[in-house]
Amino acid sequence: MNPFSPSAIDLSRRRFVQGVTLGGAVAGLGLLSSSRAWAVGRDAPVAGSFHSHVLSGTEFALDIAPSPVNYTGTVRLATTVNGGIPGPILRWKEGSVVTLRVTNRLRVSTSIHWHGILVPFQMDGVPGISFDGIAPGETFIYRFPVHQSGTYWYHSHSGFQEQSGLYGPIVIEPAGVERYPSDRDYVVMLNDWSDADPNHIFATLKRQSDYYNFAEPTAPEFFHDVREMGLQKALAKRRMWNQMRMSPSDLSDVGGYTYTYLMNGTAPAGNWTGLFRPGERIRLRFINGSAMSYFDVRIPGLKMTVISADGQDVEPVSVDEFRIAVAEVYDVLVEPQEDRAYTVFAQSIDRTGYARGTLAPREGMQAEVPAMDPRQRLAMVDMMGAMAMSHKATLPPHAGEGGRRPGVGKHDAMPAMKHDDMAGNAMLKAHHARTEYGPGVDMRVDMPRTNLDDPGVGLRDNGRRVLTYADLHTVGGPIDAREPSREIELHLTGNMERYMWSFDGVKFADAKPVHFKYGERLRLVLVNDTMMPHPIHMHGMWSELENPDGQFQVRKHTVNVQPAQRVSYAVSADAPGRWAYHCHMLYHMEAGMFRELVVS
């Protein structure tokens, strides 16, 4: 019998917000492993756990096997590493050589990809690209030198195993001194868990792409618009969305109706806890290991100082909140001065649920959990890009999210556009490949926006200091000072109704590889022709994001491209071999937003 079942989704339940207290791997009714405080430092105390879940050194043995878990009151089988969700924290040292023996105890093939780690392509762990996968009963030995430091993670690249629990953190100590030392050091890994079989979720999206979206425009909203805007404008607004076959509420393909959101493998009711003494400096290593969920993270009562993005140190920036896209990593420092608890709060982008934990001086303490913010609609700027910003003064009320004219306010996008405002932006008019004019593409953006200072839908002008890419500056500048010698432009495309996702309108099965010349410095330009954000991950090489002027901004392994946005980044093709390049939304990747890169 299939251990997953659609019947596991209880339509009346409210556990999508709270979850049950029990979490992690279970055997019958006995808890095997449920770490509540993932302390990274060797001497850091670990509260409420049977073991620290940290494996250090250079030799590692990892077993991939099915294990029973219980997050909703119903036991389901997960795909686990060493019996836990997440798998153990792997602690390495920059400059060492690590050996990882991965044994497959599943009935199907598996794999592990070391996300953000620079490895020989044969060690990258992508079946069909870098190796054949790990067959049932076999052990594959990964061995490679560690050339970097920082926070990273690992996950399966086989089928939907990542959704069902095969993931874990990586923390790499620098060879020298830590640039931003701390008294305590915790991993905070965010994930989305479903009792439903991931294959069933994907099949459901293919049959009805908005099946999990319960926030579609309603009749009461229409009559509200009539009162505010008048009948003709209200009808025009609804007609516009219908003609484009778009939904202003299309923030997330799968939400809290199906997902239970986890923090370090613990449901919200389980209250993962990290301990501190007042006055200590605490490093929190946030990893979004979700299959499909973006989170907006804050700690009410504490400022967060962002010190690292995707494992790379950045100039410190103080914020109240940050959005973390799927597969992104942010390290922050907090310094609680009071002898009280603080809630670590991560609400989903569609506001259908949250993960939460606690920082506290003593075990068992907790602070008030804030109410989730109101769900916002997509704005015209998320559909039309720079064209919407140029016409913002003439847009009717309620054309954008929250009833505001999009682009107006603290995060007004226009000042960031350095190309003589709209005259210059006309130079950035998108050129669409002929392959974009087909059944796999239902939207094209002719004038994408180039600003990096927009926090995104649901975070604009919310009264908090929200991190944007414009705030991030990698310490030390680019790794390669050469100007790119050539440019490759790719469009992020899709047909939401048919749940088709692709680059340039061509799904992976029909696409030819993208070729880099070994040793060259080139520029990749991504244009998002959809109304959803896409976290784009390049294996094997860094993506050095540029600002709208073409100057180096921040080095990342995963670049979030907002709706109707154009971004560019420089790449040094210094890693020969075959590499994966894809959207890190698991179901988007499976549906076709994936390419092979060949460096030769």
C-alpha positions as CSV (number, residue, x, y, z in Angstrom):
1,M,0.0,0.0,0.0
2,N,1.2,3.5,-0.9
3,P,2.4,5.0,2.4
4,F,1.2,8.4,1.2
5,S,-2.5,9.0,0.4
6,P,-4.6,11.9,-0.8
7,S,-7.0,11.0,2.0
8,A,-4.3,12.2,4.4
9,I,-5.4,15.8,3.6
10,D,-8.1,16.6,6.1
11,L,-10.1,19.4,4.6
12,S,-11.4,20.6,7.9
13,R,-8.2,20.5,9.9
14,R,-6.4,23.5,11.3
15,R,-3.1,21.8,11.8
16,F,-1.8,23.5,8.7
17,V,-1.0,26.4,11.0
18,Q,0.0,24.6,14.2
19,G,0.9,21.0,13.3
20,V,1.1,18.6,16.1
21,T,3.7,18.7,18.9
22,L,5.2,15.4,17.8
23,G,7.6,15.7,14.9
24,G,10.7,14.1,13.4
25,A,11.2,10.4,12.9
26,V,9.0,8.0,14.9
27,A,8.9,4.2,15.3
28,G,5.4,3.2,16.2
29,L,4.6,5.8,18.9
30,G,8.2,6.1,20.1
31,L,10.2,9.2,19.2
32,L,13.6,8.3,17.7
33,S,15.0,11.7,17.0
34,S,13.6,15.2,17.3
35,S,16.2,17.9,17.9
36,R,14.8,21.1,19.3
37,A,17.9,23.1,19.3
38,W,20.4,22.6,16.5
39,A,23.6,24.0,18.1
40,V,26.4,24.1,15.6
41,G,29.3,24.9,17.8
42,R,31.0,21.9,19.4
43,D,30.5,23.4,22.9
44,A,27.1,24.9,22.4
45,P,24.4,23.4,24.6
46,V,21.6,21.4,22.9
47,A,18.2,21.5,24.6
48,G,15.6,18.8,24.4
49,S,17.4,16.4,22.1
50,F,18.8,12.9,22.3
51,H,21.9,13.9,20.3
52,S,23.2,16.9,18.6
53,H,22.5,15.9,15.0
54,V,26.0,17.3,14.1
55,L,28.5,15.1,12.3
56,S,32.0,16.7,12.1
57,G,35.3,15.7,10.5
58,T,36.3,14.4,7.1
59,E,34.7,10.9,7.0
60,F,30.9,10.6,6.9
61,A,28.4,7.7,6.5
62,L,25.0,8.6,5.4
63,D,22.1,6.2,5.1
64,I,19.1,7.1,3.0
65,A,16.0,5.1,4.1
66,P,12.3,5.3,4.6
67,S,11.3,6.3,8.1
68,P,7.9,6.9,9.7
69,V,7.1,10.5,10.7
70,N,4.1,12.2,12.3
71,Y,3.5,15.9,11.8
72,T,-0.3,16.0,11.6
73,G,-1.5,13.3,13.8
74,T,-1.1,10.7,11.1
75,V,2.0,8.5,10.6
76,R,3.5,8.7,7.1
77,L,6.7,7.4,5.6
78,A,9.4,10.0,4.8
79,T,12.7,9.7,3.0
80,T,15.3,10.4,5.6
81,V,19.1,10.7,6.1
82,N,20.3,8.7,9.1
83,G,16.7,8.5,10.3
84,G,16.0,12.2,10.8
85,I,14.2,15.1,9.2
86,P,16.3,17.1,8.4
87,G,19.3,15.0,8.1
88,P,22.3,15.6,10.3
89,I,24.3,18.9,10.1
90,L,27.5,18.1,8.3
91,R,30.3,20.2,9.7
92,W,33.4,20.6,7.5
93,K,36.6,22.6,7.5
94,E,37.7,24.8,4.7
95,G,40.8,23.3,3.1
96,S,40.0,19.7,4.1
97,V,39.1,16.8,1.8
98,V,35.8,15.2,2.8
99,T,34.6,11.6,2.0
100,L,30.9,10.8,2.2
101,R,29.7,7.2,1.9
102,V,26.0,7.4,0.9
103,T,24.1,4.1,1.1
104,N,20.7,3.7,-0.5
105,R,18.3,1.6,1.5
106,L,15.3,2.6,-0.6
107,R,13.6,0.5,-3.2
108,V,14.3,3.2,-5.8
109,S,17.4,5.1,-7.0
110,T,18.5,8.1,-5.0
111,S,21.1,10.9,-4.9
112,I,22.5,13.7,-2.9
113,H,23.4,17.1,-4.4
114,W,25.7,19.4,-2.3
115,H,23.9,22.7,-2.9
116,G,26.2,25.6,-3.4
117,I,29.4,23.5,-2.9
118,L,32.0,23.8,-5.6
119,V,32.9,20.2,-6.5
120,P,34.1,18.3,-9.6
121,F,31.0,17.7,-11.7
122,Q,31.2,13.9,-11.1
123,M,30.5,14.6,-7.4
124,D,27.6,17.0,-8.0
125,G,24.9,14.3,-7.5
126,V,22.5,15.0,-10.4
127,P,21.3,11.7,-12.0
128,G,21.5,11.9,-15.8
129,I,23.8,14.8,-15.7
130,S,26.8,14.1,-13.4
131,F,26.3,10.5,-12.6
132,D,23.8,7.6,-12.9
133,G,22.3,7.9,-9.4
134,I,22.7,5.5,-6.5
135,A,20.8,2.2,-7.1
136,P,18.9,0.4,-4.3
137,G,21.3,-1.4,-2.0
138,E,24.4,0.4,-3.3
139,T,26.8,2.8,-1.7
140,F,28.3,5.8,-3.6
141,I,31.4,7.5,-2.3
142,Y,31.5,11.2,-2.7
143,R,35.0,12.7,-2.2
144,F,36.1,16.2,-2.9
145,P,38.2,19.1,-1.5
146,V,36.4,21.9,0.4
147,H,37.3,25.2,-1.1
148,Q,34.9,27.5,0.7
149,S,33.3,28.3,4.1
150,G,29.8,29.3,5.2
151,T,26.3,27.9,5.4
152,Y,25.0,25.5,2.7
153,W,22.8,22.4,2.4
154,Y,22.3,19.1,0.7
155,H,19.3,17.4,-0.8
156,S,18.2,14.7,-3.2
157,H,18.0,15.4,-6.9
158,S,16.0,12.3,-7.6
159,G,12.3,12.5,-8.3
160,F,10.4,14.2,-5.4
161,Q,12.5,12.8,-2.6
162,E,13.5,16.3,-1.6
163,Q,9.8,17.0,-0.8
164,S,9.5,13.9,1.3
165,G,12.4,14.7,3.7
166,L,15.8,14.1,2.0
167,Y,17.7,17.2,3.0
168,G,20.1,18.6,5.6
169,P,22.4,21.5,6.5
170,I,26.1,22.0,5.8
171,V,28.3,24.3,8.0
172,I,31.9,24.9,6.8
173,E,34.3,26.5,9.2
174,P,36.7,29.0,7.6
175,A,40.4,28.2,7.4
176,G,41.2,31.4,9.2
177,V,39.3,33.4,11.8
178,E,35.6,33.9,11.6
179,R,34.8,37.4,10.2
180,Y,31.7,37.7,12.4
181,P,32.2,35.7,15.6
182,S,29.3,34.8,17.8
183,D,28.7,33.3,21.3
184,R,26.0,30.8,20.0
185,D,25.5,29.3,16.6
186,Y,22.3,27.7,15.4
187,V,21.0,26.3,12.1
188,V,17.4,27.3,11.4
189,M,16.2,25.1,8.5
190,L,12.8,25.8,7.0
191,N,10.9,23.2,5.1
192,D,7.4,22.3,3.8
193,W,6.0,18.9,4.7
194,S,2.9,17.2,3.2
195,D,1.2,13.9,4.2
196,A,0.2,13.6,0.5
197,D,2.3,11.8,-2.0
198,P,4.4,14.4,-3.9
199,N,3.5,12.6,-7.1
200,H,-0.2,13.2,-6.3
201,I,0.5,16.9,-5.7
202,F,2.2,17.3,-9.0
203,A,-0.5,15.3,-10.9
204,T,-3.1,17.5,-9.2
205,L,-1.3,20.7,-10.3
206,K,-1.1,19.4,-13.9
207,R,-4.9,18.7,-13.9
208,Q,-5.9,21.9,-12.1
209,S,-3.1,24.4,-11.5
210,D,-5.1,26.5,-9.0
211,Y,-6.4,23.5,-7.0
212,Y,-4.6,24.6,-3.9
213,N,-5.3,28.3,-4.2
214,F,-8.3,29.3,-2.0
215,A,-7.8,33.0,-2.4
216,E,-9.1,33.6,-5.9
217,P,-11.1,36.8,-6.4
218,T,-14.6,36.5,-5.0
219,A,-18.0,38.1,-5.7
220,P,-17.8,40.2,-2.5
221,E,-14.4,41.6,-3.6
222,F,-15.9,42.5,-7.0
223,F,-18.8,44.5,-5.3
224,H,-16.2,46.1,-3.0
225,D,-14.3,47.3,-6.2
226,V,-17.6,48.6,-7.6
227,R,-18.2,50.7,-4.5
228,E,-14.6,52.0,-4.6
229,M,-14.0,52.3,-8.3
230,G,-17.3,52.3,-10.0
231,L,-18.8,49.6,-12.1
232,Q,-16.9,50.2,-15.4
233,K,-13.5,50.2,-13.8
234,A,-14.3,47.2,-11.6
235,L,-15.4,45.3,-14.7
236,A,-12.3,46.4,-16.6
237,K,-10.1,45.2,-13.8
238,R,-11.7,41.8,-13.7
239,R,-11.8,41.6,-17.5
240,M,-8.1,42.3,-17.7
241,W,-7.2,39.4,-15.4
242,N,-9.6,37.1,-17.2
243,Q,-8.3,37.9,-20.7
244,M,-4.8,37.2,-19.6
245,R,-5.9,34.0,-17.9
246,M,-3.9,35.2,-14.9
247,S,-4.8,35.3,-11.2
248,P,-3.8,38.2,-8.9
249,S,-3.7,35.8,-6.0
250,D,-1.3,33.4,-7.7
251,L,1.4,33.7,-5.0
252,S,2.2,30.0,-4.3
253,D,1.3,26.8,-6.1
254,V,0.9,24.8,-2.9
255,G,0.1,26.3,0.5
256,G,-0.9,25.6,4.1
257,Y,-3.9,23.6,3.0
258,T,-1.5,20.8,2.1
259,Y,1.7,21.8,3.8
260,T,2.8,21.8,7.5
261,Y,5.7,24.2,7.8
262,L,8.7,23.0,9.7
263,M,11.6,24.7,11.6
264,N,14.5,22.3,12.1
265,G,12.1,19.4,11.6
266,T,9.6,20.6,14.1
267,A,6.0,21.7,13.5
268,P,4.9,25.1,15.0
269,A,3.3,23.5,18.1
270,G,6.6,21.7,18.8
271,N,8.3,25.0,19.4
272,W,12.0,24.4,18.4
273,T,14.0,26.3,21.0
274,G,17.5,27.8,20.9
275,L,18.9,28.9,24.2
276,F,20.9,32.1,25.0
277,R,22.1,34.2,27.9
278,P,21.1,37.9,27.7
279,G,23.8,40.0,26.0
280,E,25.2,37.1,24.0
281,R,25.6,37.4,20.2
282,I,23.7,34.6,18.4
283,R,24.3,33.5,14.8
284,L,21.3,32.1,13.1
285,R,21.9,30.2,9.8
286,F,18.6,30.3,7.9
287,I,18.3,27.7,5.1
288,N,15.1,27.5,3.0
289,G,15.1,23.8,2.2
290,S,11.5,23.8,1.1
291,A,10.2,22.2,-2.1
292,M,7.9,25.1,-3.0
293,S,7.6,27.7,-0.2
294,Y,8.9,31.2,0.2
295,F,9.1,32.5,3.8
296,D,9.1,36.0,5.3
297,V,11.2,35.8,8.4
298,R,11.3,38.1,11.4
299,I,12.0,38.0,15.2
300,P,9.6,40.5,16.9
301,G,11.6,42.6,19.4
302,L,15.0,41.9,17.8
303,K,16.9,43.5,14.9
304,M,18.7,41.1,12.7
305,T,22.0,41.9,11.1
306,V,22.5,40.0,7.9
307,I,26.1,38.9,7.5
308,S,26.1,36.3,4.8
309,A,24.0,35.4,1.8
310,D,24.3,31.9,0.2
311,G,27.4,31.2,2.3
312,Q,29.3,34.3,1.2
313,D,30.0,37.1,3.7
314,V,28.3,40.4,3.0
315,E,28.7,43.9,4.5
316,P,26.5,43.8,7.6
317,V,23.0,45.2,7.1
318,S,20.4,45.7,9.8
319,V,16.8,44.6,9.0
320,D,13.5,43.8,10.7
321,E,12.6,41.1,8.1
322,F,13.8,39.3,5.1
323,R,12.2,37.1,2.4
324,I,14.0,33.8,1.8
325,A,13.4,32.2,-1.5
326,V,13.4,28.4,-2.0
327,A,17.1,27.2,-1.7
328,E,18.4,30.5,-0.5
329,V,20.6,30.9,2.7
330,Y,20.9,33.9,5.0
331,D,23.1,34.1,8.1
332,V,22.0,36.8,10.7
333,L,23.3,38.0,14.1
334,V,20.9,38.9,16.9
335,E,21.8,40.2,20.4
336,P,18.9,39.8,22.8
337,Q,19.5,41.9,25.9
338,E,16.4,41.0,27.9
339,D,15.8,37.9,30.0
340,R,12.8,36.8,28.0
341,A,11.7,34.7,25.0
342,Y,11.6,35.8,21.4
343,T,9.6,34.2,18.6
344,V,11.4,33.2,15.4
345,F,8.6,33.7,12.9
346,A,8.6,32.5,9.3
347,Q,5.3,33.1,7.5
348,S,4.6,31.7,4.0
349,I,4.4,34.1,1.1
350,D,0.7,33.3,0.6
351,R,0.0,33.7,4.3
352,T,-1.6,30.3,4.6
353,G,0.7,29.1,7.4
354,Y,4.0,29.6,9.2
355,A,6.9,27.9,10.8
356,R,8.0,29.2,14.2
357,G,10.5,28.6,17.0
358,T,11.8,30.4,20.0
359,L,15.0,31.9,21.3
360,A,14.9,31.8,25.1
361,P,17.1,32.0,28.2
362,R,15.5,28.8,29.5
363,E,13.9,25.7,28.1
364,G,10.1,25.7,28.0
365,M,9.7,29.5,27.5
366,Q,7.9,31.0,24.6
367,A,6.8,34.4,23.4
368,E,3.6,35.5,21.7
369,V,3.3,34.2,18.1
370,P,2.4,37.2,15.9
371,A,-0.7,37.1,13.6
372,M,0.1,36.5,10.0
373,D,0.1,39.6,7.8
374,P,-2.9,40.0,5.4
375,R,-2.5,38.2,2.1
376,Q,-1.8,40.7,-0.6
377,R,-2.7,40.6,-4.3
378,L,-0.1,40.8,-7.1
379,A,0.3,44.3,-8.4
380,M,0.4,45.6,-11.9
381,V,4.2,46.0,-11.5
382,D,4.3,42.2,-11.0
383,M,2.6,41.7,-14.4
384,M,3.8,44.6,-16.6
385,G,7.2,45.5,-15.0
386,A,8.6,48.8,-16.0
387,M,5.6,49.6,-18.1
388,A,3.4,49.6,-15.0
389,M,5.8,51.9,-13.2
390,S,5.7,54.4,-16.0
391,H,1.9,54.5,-15.9
392,K,1.6,54.4,-12.1
393,A,0.2,57.9,-11.8
394,T,-2.8,56.9,-14.0
395,L,-3.6,53.5,-12.5
396,P,-6.9,53.4,-10.7
397,P,-7.2,52.6,-7.0
398,H,-7.0,48.9,-6.2
399,A,-5.0,48.2,-9.4
400,G,-2.2,47.0,-7.2
401,E,-1.8,45.2,-3.9
402,G,-3.5,46.6,-0.8
403,G,-5.3,49.2,-2.8
404,R,-2.1,51.2,-3.5
405,R,-0.7,52.3,-6.8
406,P,2.1,49.8,-7.3
407,G,5.6,51.2,-7.2
408,V,4.6,54.1,-4.9
409,G,6.1,54.4,-1.4
410,K,9.3,53.6,0.5
411,H,10.2,50.9,-2.0
412,D,9.4,53.0,-5.1
413,A,11.2,51.2,-7.9
414,M,11.9,54.1,-10.2
415,P,14.9,55.7,-8.4
416,A,16.8,52.4,-8.8
417,M,16.5,52.5,-12.6
418,K,19.6,54.3,-13.8
419,H,18.8,54.4,-17.5
420,D,17.3,57.8,-17.8
421,D,14.1,56.5,-16.3
422,M,11.7,55.2,-18.9
423,A,13.6,56.5,-21.9
424,G,16.5,54.4,-20.9
425,N,14.3,51.5,-19.9
426,A,13.0,51.4,-23.5
427,M,16.5,50.2,-24.3
428,L,15.7,47.2,-22.2
429,K,12.7,46.2,-24.2
430,A,12.5,42.4,-24.1
431,H,13.2,40.4,-27.2
432,H,11.3,37.2,-27.2
433,A,12.5,34.0,-28.9
434,R,10.1,32.5,-31.4
435,T,9.8,29.5,-29.1
436,E,8.0,31.7,-26.6
437,Y,5.0,31.9,-28.9
438,G,3.5,28.5,-28.3
439,P,1.1,26.6,-26.0
440,G,3.7,26.5,-23.2
441,V,3.7,30.3,-22.7
442,D,0.7,32.3,-21.7
443,M,2.4,35.6,-20.8
444,R,5.3,37.7,-22.1
445,V,6.7,40.9,-20.5
446,D,7.8,43.5,-23.0
447,M,9.4,46.0,-20.6
448,P,10.7,44.1,-17.6
449,R,11.8,46.1,-14.5
450,T,15.4,46.1,-13.5
451,N,15.3,47.3,-9.9
452,L,16.7,45.3,-7.1
453,D,15.2,47.4,-4.2
454,D,11.7,45.9,-4.3
455,P,11.0,43.5,-1.4
456,G,8.2,41.9,-3.3
457,V,4.5,41.3,-3.0
458,G,3.2,41.3,0.6
459,L,6.3,43.2,2.0
460,R,6.0,46.6,0.3
461,D,5.5,49.4,2.7
462,N,4.6,47.1,5.6
463,G,6.2,49.4,8.2
464,R,9.2,47.2,8.8
465,R,12.8,47.4,7.4
466,V,12.8,44.6,4.8
467,L,15.9,43.3,3.2
468,T,16.3,43.5,-0.6
469,Y,19.0,42.5,-3.0
470,A,20.0,46.2,-3.3
471,D,21.1,46.0,0.3
472,L,23.5,43.1,-0.2
473,H,27.2,43.7,-1.0
474,T,29.6,40.7,-0.9
475,V,32.8,41.4,1.0
476,G,35.8,41.6,-1.3
477,G,33.9,42.3,-4.5
478,P,33.7,39.9,-7.5
479,I,35.9,36.8,-7.8
480,D,36.8,37.8,-11.4
481,A,37.4,41.4,-12.4
482,R,37.1,40.7,-16.2
483,E,34.2,42.3,-18.1
484,P,32.0,39.5,-19.6
485,S,32.9,38.9,-23.2
486,R,29.5,37.6,-24.3
487,E,25.9,37.5,-23.1
488,I,23.3,34.8,-23.0
489,E,19.6,35.8,-22.4
490,L,17.0,33.3,-21.2
491,H,13.4,33.9,-20.4
492,L,11.6,32.2,-17.6
493,T,8.3,31.1,-19.1
494,G,5.2,29.2,-18.3
495,N,1.6,28.5,-18.9
496,M,-0.1,28.5,-15.4
497,E,-3.4,27.0,-16.6
498,R,-1.6,24.0,-18.1
499,Y,1.1,24.0,-15.4
500,M,3.9,24.1,-18.0
501,W,7.3,25.7,-17.0
502,S,10.3,26.3,-19.2
503,F,13.2,28.5,-20.4
504,D,12.3,30.4,-23.6
505,G,9.2,28.3,-23.9
506,V,11.1,25.1,-24.3
507,K,10.8,22.4,-21.6
508,F,13.9,20.4,-20.6
509,A,13.0,17.3,-22.6
510,D,13.0,19.3,-25.8
511,A,15.9,21.7,-25.0
512,K,19.5,21.6,-26.2
513,P,22.3,22.2,-23.6
514,V,23.6,25.7,-23.0
515,H,27.4,25.8,-23.8
516,F,30.0,27.8,-21.9
517,K,33.6,28.0,-23.1
518,Y,36.0,26.9,-20.4
519,G,37.7,29.9,-18.8
520,E,35.4,32.6,-20.3
521,R,33.7,35.3,-18.3
522,L,30.1,35.7,-19.5
523,R,26.9,37.4,-18.5
524,L,23.6,35.6,-18.1
525,V,20.4,37.7,-18.4
526,L,17.2,36.3,-17.0
527,V,13.8,37.8,-17.9
528,N,10.8,36.6,-15.9
529,D,7.8,36.5,-18.2
530,T,5.6,35.0,-15.5
531,M,3.8,36.4,-12.5
532,M,5.5,34.1,-10.0
533,P,9.0,34.5,-8.6
534,H,11.6,31.8,-9.6
535,P,14.7,30.9,-7.6
536,I,17.2,30.0,-10.3
537,H,20.1,27.8,-9.2
538,M,23.3,27.2,-11.2
539,H,25.3,24.2,-10.3
540,G,29.1,24.3,-10.1
541,M,29.7,28.0,-10.5
542,W,28.8,31.3,-8.7
543,S,26.3,33.7,-10.0
544,E,27.6,37.3,-9.4
545,L,24.5,39.4,-9.5
546,E,24.8,42.9,-11.1
547,N,22.9,46.1,-10.2
548,P,20.9,48.0,-12.9
549,D,24.1,49.8,-13.9
550,G,25.9,46.5,-14.6
551,Q,28.1,46.7,-11.5
552,F,28.8,43.8,-9.2
553,Q,26.3,43.5,-6.3
554,V,26.3,40.2,-4.5
555,R,27.6,36.6,-5.1
556,K,24.9,33.9,-4.8
557,H,24.3,30.3,-5.8
558,T,20.5,30.9,-6.1
559,V,19.1,34.1,-7.6
560,N,15.4,34.9,-7.0
561,V,13.9,36.6,-10.0
562,Q,10.7,38.4,-9.2
563,P,7.7,38.6,-11.5
564,A,8.2,40.8,-14.6
565,Q,11.8,41.4,-13.6
566,R,15.1,41.4,-15.6
567,V,18.3,40.5,-13.8
568,S,21.8,39.9,-15.0
569,Y,24.8,38.2,-13.4
570,A,28.3,37.4,-14.4
571,V,29.7,33.9,-14.4
572,S,33.2,32.6,-14.7
573,A,33.2,29.3,-16.5
574,D,35.9,27.8,-14.4
575,A,34.3,24.3,-13.8
576,P,34.6,21.9,-16.8
577,G,31.9,19.3,-17.1
578,R,28.1,18.9,-17.3
579,W,26.0,20.9,-14.9
580,A,22.3,21.4,-14.0
581,Y,20.7,24.8,-14.2
582,H,17.1,25.2,-13.1
583,C,14.3,26.7,-11.1
584,H,14.5,25.4,-7.5
585,M,10.7,25.2,-7.1
586,L,10.6,21.4,-7.2
587,Y,7.4,21.1,-9.3
588,H,8.5,23.8,-11.7
589,M,11.8,22.0,-12.3
590,E,9.9,18.7,-12.8
591,A,7.6,20.4,-15.3
592,G,10.4,21.6,-17.5
593,M,12.2,24.7,-16.1
594,F,15.6,23.0,-16.3
595,R,18.6,23.1,-18.6
596,E,21.9,21.3,-18.9
597,L,25.0,23.5,-18.9
598,V,28.1,22.2,-20.6
599,V,31.5,23.8,-19.8
600,S,34.2,22.7,-22.3
